[in-house]
Amino acid sequence: MSDFNPLSVFYIATEMFGAWFWPLVVVALVLLYGVVSGFRRLRHRGLSAGGPLFGALVVGLIATVLAAWWVPSSTEASISALGGVIDYLLVIAMALAIGLGVFALVFSVMARKRASKQIKA
């Protein structure tokens, strides 16, 4: 592990995700852009981000909980097949990644709708 550096992480990730690596990177960047531009639009219009943040947090939390049950079954395993701490940590990490993606998507949509409502009013 003396060679463990960002380049090693990159090669491990490309090996793990295979053909899905670059599409997932693009999706993550688009979601990040949506969140940042949502905050910028709201701040530019002088609006609070509280409503979209709360709604996105609630939906993201629900998605995370649902993903925690879905992730093991997506590998055709059951919750009882999880044996060690690392199994639970990986399920939680994957569920959090899904929940974070849902949060970013919902916040982006809610922020844009709120900012566009302010223009029309």
N, CA, C and O atoms as a GROMACS GRO file, in nm:
protein
  484
    1MET      N    1   0.081  -0.120   0.000
    1MET     CA    2   0.000   0.000   0.000
    1MET      C    3   0.085   0.126   0.000
    1MET      O    4   0.029   0.236   0.010
    2SER      N    5   0.214   0.116  -0.011
    2SER     CA    6   0.298   0.235  -0.015
    2SER      C    7   0.279   0.309  -0.148
    2SER      O    8   0.318   0.426  -0.158
    3ASP      N    9   0.221   0.245  -0.247
    3ASP     CA   10   0.196   0.307  -0.377
    3ASP      C   11   0.054   0.363  -0.389
    3ASP      O   12   0.014   0.402  -0.499
    4PHE      N   13  -0.021   0.369  -0.282
    4PHE     CA   14  -0.161   0.412  -0.288
    4PHE      C   15  -0.166   0.564  -0.303
    4PHE      O   16  -0.133   0.637  -0.210
    5ASN      N   17  -0.208   0.609  -0.421
    5ASN     CA   18  -0.216   0.751  -0.452
    5ASN      C   19  -0.340   0.777  -0.540
    5ASN      O   20  -0.408   0.681  -0.575
    6PRO      N   21  -0.369   0.901  -0.575
    6PRO     CA   22  -0.488   0.929  -0.657
    6PRO      C   23  -0.489   0.855  -0.791
    6PRO      O   24  -0.595   0.816  -0.840
    7LEU      N   25  -0.374   0.835  -0.849
    7LEU     CA   26  -0.369   0.761  -0.975
    7LEU      C   27  -0.410   0.615  -0.954
    7LEU      O   28  -0.477   0.557  -1.039
    8SER      N   29  -0.369   0.557  -0.842
    8SER     CA   30  -0.410   0.420  -0.811
    8SER      C   31  -0.562   0.412  -0.793
    8SER      O   32  -0.626   0.318  -0.840
    9VAL      N   33  -0.618   0.512  -0.724
    9VAL     CA   34  -0.764   0.515  -0.705
    9VAL      C   35  -0.833   0.525  -0.840
    9VAL      O   36  -0.935   0.458  -0.862
   10PHE      N   37  -0.780   0.607  -0.931
   10PHE     CA   38  -0.838   0.619  -1.065
   10PHE      C   39  -0.838   0.484  -1.136
   10PHE      O   40  -0.940   0.445  -1.194
   11TYR      N   41  -0.726   0.413  -1.133
   11TYR     CA   42  -0.719   0.284  -1.202
   11TYR      C   43  -0.809   0.180  -1.136
   11TYR      O   44  -0.867   0.096  -1.206
   12ILE      N   45  -0.819   0.183  -1.005
   12ILE     CA   46  -0.910   0.090  -0.935
   12ILE      C   47  -1.054   0.120  -0.975
   12ILE      O   48  -1.131   0.027  -1.001
   13ALA      N   49  -1.091   0.249  -0.980
   13ALA     CA   50  -1.228   0.286  -1.017
   13ALA      C   51  -1.259   0.249  -1.161
   13ALA      O   52  -1.369   0.200  -1.189
   14THR      N   53  -1.165   0.271  -1.253
   14THR     CA   54  -1.192   0.235  -1.392
   14THR      C   55  -1.204   0.084  -1.408
   14THR      O   56  -1.281   0.036  -1.490
   15GLU      N   57  -1.128   0.010  -1.331
   15GLU     CA   58  -1.138  -0.136  -1.336
   15GLU      C   59  -1.270  -0.184  -1.276
   15GLU      O   60  -1.332  -0.277  -1.326
   16MET      N   61  -1.312  -0.118  -1.167
   16MET     CA   62  -1.434  -0.160  -1.099
   16MET      C   63  -1.559  -0.130  -1.182
   16MET      O   64  -1.647  -0.215  -1.194
   17PHE      N   65  -1.566  -0.009  -1.237
   17PHE     CA   66  -1.686   0.032  -1.309
   17PHE      C   67  -1.682  -0.002  -1.457
   17PHE      O   68  -1.787  -0.003  -1.522
   18GLY      N   69  -1.568  -0.031  -1.511
   18GLY     CA   70  -1.556  -0.070  -1.651
   18GLY      C   71  -1.608   0.037  -1.744
   18GLY      O   72  -1.567   0.153  -1.736
   19ALA      N   73  -1.697  -0.002  -1.833
   19ALA     CA   74  -1.752   0.090  -1.932
   19ALA      C   75  -1.842   0.196  -1.870
   19ALA      O   76  -1.871   0.298  -1.934
   20TRP      N   77  -1.886   0.176  -1.748
   20TRP     CA   78  -1.974   0.271  -1.681
   20TRP      C   79  -1.898   0.386  -1.616
   20TRP      O   80  -1.961   0.481  -1.569
   21PHE      N   81  -1.765   0.380  -1.610
   21PHE     CA   82  -1.688   0.482  -1.538
   21PHE      C   83  -1.709   0.622  -1.595
   21PHE      O   84  -1.750   0.712  -1.522
   22TRP      N   85  -1.682   0.641  -1.723
   22TRP     CA   86  -1.693   0.775  -1.780
   22TRP      C   87  -1.835   0.828  -1.784
   22TRP      O   88  -1.855   0.946  -1.757
   23PRO      N   89  -1.936   0.745  -1.818
   23PRO     CA   90  -2.072   0.798  -1.808
   23PRO      C   91  -2.109   0.840  -1.666
   23PRO      O   92  -2.180   0.939  -1.647
   24LEU      N   93  -2.062   0.767  -1.565
   24LEU     CA   94  -2.090   0.805  -1.427
   24LEU      C   95  -2.018   0.935  -1.389
   24LEU      O   96  -2.072   1.016  -1.314
   25VAL      N   97  -1.899   0.954  -1.441
   25VAL     CA   98  -1.826   1.079  -1.416
   25VAL      C   99  -1.903   1.196  -1.479
   25VAL      O  100  -1.917   1.301  -1.416
   26VAL      N  101  -1.953   1.178  -1.600
   26VAL     CA  102  -2.029   1.284  -1.666
   26VAL      C  103  -2.158   1.314  -1.589
   26VAL      O  104  -2.192   1.431  -1.570
   27VAL      N  105  -2.229   1.211  -1.545
   27VAL     CA  106  -2.352   1.232  -1.467
   27VAL      C  107  -2.320   1.307  -1.338
   27VAL      O  108  -2.394   1.398  -1.300
   28ALA      N  109  -2.214   1.269  -1.270
   28ALA     CA  110  -2.176   1.336  -1.145
   28ALA      C  111  -2.143   1.484  -1.171
   28ALA      O  112  -2.182   1.570  -1.092
   29LEU      N  113  -2.073   1.513  -1.279
   29LEU     CA  114  -2.040   1.652  -1.311
   29LEU      C  115  -2.164   1.733  -1.348
   29LEU      O  116  -2.174   1.850  -1.311
   30VAL      N  117  -2.257   1.672  -1.420
   30VAL     CA  118  -2.382   1.741  -1.456
   30VAL      C  119  -2.464   1.770  -1.330
   30VAL      O  120  -2.520   1.879  -1.316
   31LEU      N  121  -2.471   1.674  -1.238
   31LEU     CA  122  -2.544   1.696  -1.113
   31LEU      C  123  -2.477   1.805  -1.028
   31LEU      O  124  -2.545   1.888  -0.968
   32LEU      N  125  -2.346   1.804  -1.023
   32LEU     CA  126  -2.273   1.907  -0.950
   32LEU      C  127  -2.299   2.045  -1.010
   32LEU      O  128  -2.321   2.142  -0.938
   33TYR      N  129  -2.296   2.053  -1.143
   33TYR     CA  130  -2.327   2.178  -1.210
   33TYR      C  131  -2.470   2.224  -1.178
   33TYR      O  132  -2.494   2.343  -1.158
   34GLY      N  133  -2.565   2.130  -1.174
   34GLY     CA  134  -2.703   2.166  -1.143
   34GLY      C  135  -2.718   2.224  -1.004
   34GLY      O  136  -2.793   2.320  -0.985
   35VAL      N  137  -2.648   2.168  -0.906
   35VAL     CA  138  -2.656   2.220  -0.770
   35VAL      C  139  -2.593   2.358  -0.762
   35VAL      O  140  -2.651   2.450  -0.704
   36VAL      N  141  -2.475   2.372  -0.818
   36VAL     CA  142  -2.406   2.502  -0.812
   36VAL      C  143  -2.485   2.609  -0.886
   36VAL      O  144  -2.499   2.721  -0.836
   37SER      N  145  -2.536   2.578  -1.003
   37SER     CA  146  -2.613   2.678  -1.078
   37SER      C  147  -2.746   2.708  -1.009
   37SER      O  148  -2.796   2.820  -1.018
   38GLY      N  149  -2.804   2.609  -0.940
   38GLY     CA  150  -2.926   2.634  -0.864
   38GLY      C  151  -2.903   2.733  -0.751
   38GLY      O  152  -2.981   2.825  -0.731
   39PHE      N  153  -2.794   2.712  -0.677
   39PHE     CA  154  -2.759   2.807  -0.571
   39PHE      C  155  -2.732   2.946  -0.628
   39PHE      O  156  -2.776   3.047  -0.572
   40ARG      N  157  -2.661   2.952  -0.739
   40ARG     CA  158  -2.627   3.082  -0.799
   40ARG      C  159  -2.753   3.155  -0.846
   40ARG      O  160  -2.765   3.276  -0.826
   41ARG      N  161  -2.846   3.083  -0.909
   41ARG     CA  162  -2.970   3.148  -0.955
   41ARG      C  163  -3.051   3.203  -0.838
   41ARG      O  164  -3.103   3.314  -0.844
   42LEU      N  165  -3.060   3.123  -0.731
   42LEU     CA  166  -3.137   3.169  -0.615
   42LEU      C  167  -3.071   3.291  -0.552
   42LEU      O  168  -3.140   3.387  -0.519
   43ARG      N  169  -2.941   3.288  -0.536
   43ARG     CA  170  -2.870   3.401  -0.476
   43ARG      C  171  -2.877   3.524  -0.565
   43ARG      O  172  -2.888   3.637  -0.515
   44HIS      N  173  -2.871   3.505  -0.696
   44HIS     CA  174  -2.879   3.616  -0.790
   44HIS      C  175  -3.015   3.686  -0.781
   44HIS      O  176  -3.024   3.807  -0.796
   45ARG      N  177  -3.119   3.609  -0.756
   45ARG     CA  178  -3.254   3.664  -0.745
   45ARG      C  179  -3.286   3.709  -0.602
   45ARG      O  180  -3.393   3.764  -0.577
   46GLY      N  181  -3.192   3.687  -0.508
   46GLY     CA  182  -3.214   3.728  -0.370
   46GLY      C  183  -3.308   3.637  -0.294
   46GLY      O  184  -3.372   3.680  -0.198
   47LEU      N  185  -3.317   3.511  -0.336
   47LEU     CA  186  -3.407   3.416  -0.271
   47LEU      C  187  -3.329   3.321  -0.180
   47LEU      O  188  -3.210   3.297  -0.199
   48SER      N  189  -3.399   3.269  -0.081
   48SER     CA  190  -3.339   3.172   0.009
   48SER      C  191  -3.341   3.034  -0.055
   48SER      O  192  -3.432   3.001  -0.131
   49ALA      N  193  -3.241   2.954  -0.024
   49ALA     CA  194  -3.234   2.817  -0.076
   49ALA      C  195  -3.297   2.718   0.022
   49ALA      O  196  -3.288   2.597   0.001
   50GLY      N  197  -3.359   2.768   0.128
   50GLY     CA  198  -3.412   2.682   0.233
   50GLY      C  199  -3.517   2.583   0.185
   50GLY      O  200  -3.511   2.465   0.218
   51GLY      N  201  -3.613   2.630   0.109
   51GLY     CA  202  -3.720   2.542   0.060
   51GLY      C  203  -3.670   2.431  -0.029
   51GLY      O  204  -3.698   2.314  -0.003
   52PRO      N  205  -3.596   2.465  -0.135
   52PRO     CA  206  -3.542   2.359  -0.220
   52PRO      C  207  -3.446   2.266  -0.145
   52PRO      O  208  -3.444   2.146  -0.172
   53LEU      N  209  -3.367   2.320  -0.053
   53LEU     CA  210  -3.275   2.235   0.024
   53LEU      C  211  -3.352   2.135   0.110
   53LEU      O  212  -3.318   2.017   0.114
   54PHE      N  213  -3.456   2.183   0.180
   54PHE     CA  214  -3.532   2.094   0.267
   54PHE      C  215  -3.602   1.986   0.186
   54PHE      O  216  -3.598   1.868   0.223
   55GLY      N  217  -3.666   2.025   0.076
   55GLY     CA  218  -3.734   1.926  -0.008
   55GLY      C  219  -3.638   1.823  -0.064
   55GLY      O  220  -3.668   1.703  -0.066
   56ALA      N  221  -3.523   1.869  -0.109
   56ALA     CA  222  -3.423   1.777  -0.166
   56ALA      C  223  -3.366   1.686  -0.058
   56ALA      O  224  -3.340   1.569  -0.085
   57LEU      N  225  -3.345   1.738   0.063
   57LEU     CA  226  -3.295   1.654   0.172
   57LEU      C  227  -3.393   1.544   0.208
   57LEU      O  228  -3.354   1.430   0.232
   58VAL      N  229  -3.521   1.578   0.213
   58VAL     CA  230  -3.623   1.478   0.247
   58VAL      C  231  -3.628   1.369   0.140
   58VAL      O  232  -3.627   1.250   0.171
   59VAL      N  233  -3.634   1.410   0.013
   59VAL     CA  234  -3.641   1.312  -0.096
   59VAL      C  235  -3.511   1.230  -0.104
   59VAL      O  236  -3.516   1.110  -0.129
   60GLY      N  237  -3.397   1.295  -0.083
   60GLY     CA  238  -3.269   1.224  -0.083
   60GLY      C  239  -3.258   1.124   0.030
   60GLY      O  240  -3.205   1.014   0.011
   61LEU      N  241  -3.310   1.159   0.148
   61LEU     CA  242  -3.309   1.066   0.260
   61LEU      C  243  -3.397   0.945   0.232
   61LEU      O  244  -3.359   0.832   0.262
   62ILE      N  245  -3.513   0.968   0.176
   62ILE     CA  246  -3.602   0.857   0.141
   62ILE      C  247  -3.536   0.768   0.036
   62ILE      O  248  -3.543   0.646   0.046
   63ALA      N  249  -3.472   0.829  -0.063
   63ALA     CA  250  -3.403   0.751  -0.167
   63ALA      C  251  -3.289   0.671  -0.107
   63ALA      O  252  -3.265   0.558  -0.150
   64THR      N  253  -3.218   0.726  -0.009
   64THR     CA  254  -3.108   0.655   0.056
   64THR      C  255  -3.159   0.533   0.131
   64THR      O  256  -3.100   0.425   0.123
   65VAL      N  257  -3.267   0.550   0.204
   65VAL     CA  258  -3.325   0.437   0.279
   65VAL      C  259  -3.373   0.328   0.183
   65VAL      O  260  -3.349   0.210   0.206
   66LEU      N  261  -3.442   0.368   0.077
   66LEU     CA  262  -3.489   0.269  -0.020
   66LEU      C  263  -3.372   0.200  -0.091
   66LEU      O  264  -3.378   0.080  -0.118
   67ALA      N  265  -3.267   0.276  -0.121
   67ALA     CA  266  -3.151   0.217  -0.187
   67ALA      C  267  -3.078   0.119  -0.097
   67ALA      O  268  -3.018   0.023  -0.145
   68ALA      N  269  -3.084   0.141   0.034
   68ALA     CA  270  -3.018   0.048   0.127
   68ALA      C  271  -3.082  -0.090   0.118
   68ALA      O  272  -3.014  -0.191   0.139
   69TRP      N  273  -3.211  -0.096   0.088
   69TRP     CA  274  -3.276  -0.227   0.069
   69TRP      C  275  -3.257  -0.277  -0.074
   69TRP      O  276  -3.251  -0.398  -0.096
   70TRP      N  277  -3.248  -0.186  -0.169
   70TRP     CA  278  -3.238  -0.227  -0.309
   70TRP      C  279  -3.098  -0.277  -0.346
   70TRP      O  280  -3.086  -0.371  -0.425
   71VAL      N  281  -2.994  -0.218  -0.291
   71VAL     CA  282  -2.856  -0.251  -0.330
   71VAL      C  283  -2.825  -0.400  -0.313
   71VAL      O  284  -2.776  -0.461  -0.408
   72PRO      N  285  -2.851  -0.461  -0.197
   72PRO     CA  286  -2.820  -0.605  -0.186
   72PRO      C  287  -2.904  -0.690  -0.282
   72PRO      O  288  -2.854  -0.789  -0.337
   73SER      N  289  -3.029  -0.653  -0.303
   73SER     CA  290  -3.112  -0.733  -0.392
   73SER      C  291  -3.072  -0.716  -0.538
   73SER      O  292  -3.100  -0.803  -0.621
   74SER      N  293  -3.005  -0.605  -0.571
   74SER     CA  294  -2.960  -0.586  -0.708
   74SER      C  295  -2.848  -0.684  -0.744
   74SER      O  296  -2.823  -0.709  -0.862
   75THR      N  297  -2.783  -0.738  -0.644
   75THR     CA  298  -2.680  -0.840  -0.667
   75THR      C  299  -2.737  -0.980  -0.642
   75THR      O  300  -2.662  -1.077  -0.630
   76GLU      N  301  -2.868  -0.988  -0.635
   76GLU     CA  302  -2.940  -1.113  -0.609
   76GLU      C  303  -2.902  -1.175  -0.476
   76GLU      O  304  -2.897  -1.297  -0.462
   77ALA      N  305  -2.875  -1.090  -0.378
   77ALA     CA  306  -2.846  -1.134  -0.242
   77ALA      C  307  -2.955  -1.078  -0.152
   77ALA      O  308  -3.032  -0.990  -0.192
   78SER      N  309  -2.960  -1.128  -0.031
   78SER     CA  310  -3.055  -1.076   0.066
   78SER      C  311  -2.977  -1.004   0.175
   78SER      O  312  -2.855  -1.013   0.182
   79ILE      N  313  -3.050  -0.934   0.259
   79ILE     CA  314  -2.985  -0.864   0.370
   79ILE      C  315  -2.912  -0.964   0.460
   79ILE      O  316  -2.808  -0.931   0.518
   80SER      N  317  -2.965  -1.085   0.472
   80SER     CA  318  -2.901  -1.186   0.557
   80SER      C  319  -2.768  -1.234   0.499
   80SER      O  320  -2.689  -1.296   0.570
   81ALA      N  321  -2.741  -1.206   0.372
   81ALA     CA  322  -2.615  -1.248   0.310
   81ALA      C  323  -2.500  -1.156   0.350
   81ALA      O  324  -2.383  -1.190   0.329
   82LEU      N  325  -2.533  -1.041   0.408
   82LEU     CA  326  -2.428  -0.950   0.452
   82LEU      C  327  -2.366  -1.006   0.580
   82LEU      O  328  -2.435  -1.024   0.680
   83GLY      N  329  -2.237  -1.034   0.574
   83GLY     CA  330  -2.176  -1.102   0.687
   83GLY      C  331  -2.084  -1.017   0.770
   83GLY      O  332  -2.080  -1.033   0.893
   84GLY      N  333  -2.010  -0.928   0.708
   84GLY     CA  334  -1.910  -0.853   0.783
   84GLY      C  335  -1.938  -0.705   0.783
   84GLY      O  336  -2.029  -0.657   0.716
   85VAL      N  337  -1.858  -0.635   0.858
   85VAL     CA  338  -1.872  -0.490   0.869
   85VAL      C  339  -1.850  -0.424   0.732
   85VAL      O  340  -1.920  -0.329   0.698
   86ILE      N  341  -1.755  -0.474   0.657
   86ILE     CA  342  -1.727  -0.414   0.526
   86ILE      C  343  -1.846  -0.427   0.431
   86ILE      O  344  -1.870  -0.338   0.349
   87ASP      N  345  -1.921  -0.537   0.443
   87ASP     CA  346  -2.042  -0.553   0.361
   87ASP      C  347  -2.143  -0.443   0.392
   87ASP      O  348  -2.199  -0.381   0.302
   88TYR      N  349  -2.165  -0.419   0.520
   88TYR     CA  350  -2.259  -0.314   0.560
   88TYR      C  351  -2.209  -0.176   0.520
   88TYR      O  352  -2.288  -0.092   0.476
   89LEU      N  353  -2.080  -0.152   0.535
   89LEU     CA  354  -2.024  -0.023   0.496
   89LEU      C  355  -2.038   0.003   0.347
   89LEU      O  356  -2.068   0.115   0.306
   90LEU      N  357  -2.016  -0.100   0.266
   90LEU     CA  358  -2.031  -0.082   0.121
   90LEU      C  359  -2.176  -0.059   0.081
   90LEU      O  360  -2.204   0.021  -0.008
   91VAL      N  361  -2.270  -0.129   0.146
   91VAL     CA  362  -2.412  -0.106   0.117
   91VAL      C  363  -2.450   0.036   0.154
   91VAL      O  364  -2.520   0.104   0.080
   92ILE      N  365  -2.403   0.081   0.270
   92ILE     CA  366  -2.435   0.217   0.314
   92ILE      C  367  -2.372   0.319   0.218
   92ILE      O  368  -2.436   0.418   0.183
   93ALA      N  369  -2.248   0.296   0.177
   93ALA     CA  370  -2.182   0.389   0.085
   93ALA      C  371  -2.254   0.395  -0.049
   93ALA      O  372  -2.270   0.503  -0.106
   94MET      N  373  -2.296   0.281  -0.100
   94MET     CA  374  -2.368   0.280  -0.228
   94MET      C  375  -2.504   0.346  -0.214
   94MET      O  376  -2.547   0.419  -0.304
   95ALA      N  377  -2.572   0.323  -0.103
   95ALA     CA  378  -2.702   0.386  -0.081
   95ALA      C  379  -2.686   0.537  -0.066
   95ALA      O  380  -2.769   0.613  -0.116
   96LEU      N  381  -2.579   0.581   0.001
   96LEU     CA  382  -2.554   0.725   0.013
   96LEU      C  383  -2.523   0.789  -0.122
   96LEU      O  384  -2.564   0.902  -0.148
   97ALA      N  385  -2.452   0.718  -0.207
   97ALA     CA  386  -2.422   0.770  -0.340
   97ALA      C  387  -2.551   0.788  -0.420
   97ALA      O  388  -2.569   0.889  -0.488
   98ILE      N  389  -2.640   0.692  -0.413
   98ILE     CA  390  -2.768   0.702  -0.483
   98ILE      C  391  -2.851   0.815  -0.423
   98ILE      O  392  -2.910   0.894  -0.497
   99GLY      N  393  -2.857   0.824  -0.291
   99GLY     CA  394  -2.931   0.931  -0.226
   99GLY      C  395  -2.876   1.068  -0.257
   99GLY      O  396  -2.952   1.164  -0.273
  100LEU      N  397  -2.744   1.080  -0.267
  100LEU     CA  398  -2.682   1.208  -0.301
  100LEU      C  399  -2.715   1.248  -0.444
  100LEU      O  400  -2.738   1.366  -0.472
  101GLY      N  401  -2.717   1.152  -0.534
  101GLY     CA  402  -2.756   1.182  -0.672
  101GLY      C  403  -2.900   1.229  -0.681
  101GLY      O  404  -2.930   1.323  -0.755
  102VAL      N  405  -2.989   1.164  -0.608
  102VAL     CA  406  -3.130   1.204  -0.607
  102VAL      C  407  -3.144   1.343  -0.545
  102VAL      O  408  -3.218   1.427  -0.595
  103PHE      N  409  -3.070   1.367  -0.435
  103PHE     CA  410  -3.072   1.499  -0.373
  103PHE      C  411  -3.031   1.607  -0.473
  103PHE      O  412  -3.098   1.709  -0.484
  104ALA      N  413  -2.921   1.584  -0.545
  104ALA     CA  414  -2.871   1.683  -0.640
  104ALA      C  415  -2.972   1.710  -0.751
  104ALA      O  416  -2.993   1.824  -0.790
  105LEU      N  417  -3.034   1.604  -0.801
  105LEU     CA  418  -3.134   1.619  -0.907
  105LEU      C  419  -3.256   1.697  -0.858
  105LEU      O  420  -3.302   1.789  -0.926
  106VAL      N  421  -3.308   1.662  -0.741
  106VAL     CA  422  -3.427   1.728  -0.688
  106VAL      C  423  -3.397   1.874  -0.654
  106VAL      O  424  -3.478   1.962  -0.683
  107PHE      N  425  -3.281   1.899  -0.593
  107PHE     CA  426  -3.247   2.038  -0.561
  107PHE      C  427  -3.235   2.122  -0.687
  107PHE      O  428  -3.284   2.235  -0.691
  108SER      N  429  -3.171   2.069  -0.789
  108SER     CA  430  -3.154   2.144  -0.913
  108SER      C  431  -3.289   2.182  -0.972
  108SER      O  432  -3.310   2.296  -1.014
  109VAL      N  433  -3.381   2.087  -0.976
  109VAL     CA  434  -3.513   2.113  -1.034
  109VAL      C  435  -3.591   2.213  -0.948
  109VAL      O  436  -3.651   2.307  -1.001
  110MET      N  437  -3.591   2.192  -0.816
  110MET     CA  438  -3.666   2.282  -0.728
  110MET      C  439  -3.610   2.424  -0.728
  110MET      O  440  -3.686   2.521  -0.726
  111ALA      N  441  -3.478   2.437  -0.731
  111ALA     CA  442  -3.416   2.570  -0.731
  111ALA      C  443  -3.448   2.643  -0.860
  111ALA      O  444  -3.478   2.762  -0.858
  112ARG      N  445  -3.442   2.573  -0.973
  112ARG     CA  446  -3.474   2.637  -1.100
  112ARG      C  447  -3.620   2.680  -1.106
  112ARG      O  448  -3.651   2.788  -1.156
  113LYS      N  449  -3.710   2.595  -1.055
  113LYS     CA  450  -3.853   2.632  -1.055
  113LYS      C  451  -3.879   2.754  -0.966
  113LYS      O  452  -3.955   2.843  -1.002
  114ARG      N  453  -3.814   2.755  -0.849
  114ARG     CA  454  -3.835   2.868  -0.758
  114ARG      C  455  -3.778   2.997  -0.817
  114ARG      O  456  -3.840   3.103  -0.805
  115ALA      N  457  -3.663   2.990  -0.879
  115ALA     CA  458  -3.603   3.109  -0.939
  115ALA      C  459  -3.686   3.158  -1.058
  115ALA      O  460  -3.699   3.279  -1.078
  116SER      N  461  -3.741   3.066  -1.137
  116SER     CA  462  -3.820   3.109  -1.252
  116SER      C  463  -3.956   3.163  -1.209
  116SER      O  464  -4.011   3.250  -1.277
  117LYS      N  465  -4.013   3.116  -1.098
  117LYS     CA  466  -4.138   3.171  -1.045
  117LYS      C  467  -4.119   3.316  -1.005
  117LYS      O  468  -4.208   3.399  -1.026
  118GLN      N  469  -4.005   3.347  -0.948
  118GLN     CA  470  -3.977   3.483  -0.903
  118GLN      C  471  -3.974   3.580  -1.020
  118GLN      O  472  -4.014   3.696  -1.005
  119ILE      N  473  -3.927   3.536  -1.135
  119ILE     CA  474  -3.920   3.623  -1.253
  119ILE      C  475  -4.060   3.657  -1.303
  119ILE      O  476  -4.088   3.772  -1.337
  120LYS      N  477  -4.149   3.556  -1.307
  120LYS     CA  478  -4.283   3.574  -1.362
  120LYS      C  479  -4.370   3.658  -1.270
  120LYS      O  480  -4.460   3.728  -1.317
  121ALA      N  481  -4.346   3.653  -1.140
  121ALA     CA  482  -4.432   3.721  -1.044
  121ALA      C  483  -4.414   3.870  -1.043
  121ALA      O  484  -4.481   3.940  -0.966
   0.00000   0.00000   0.00000
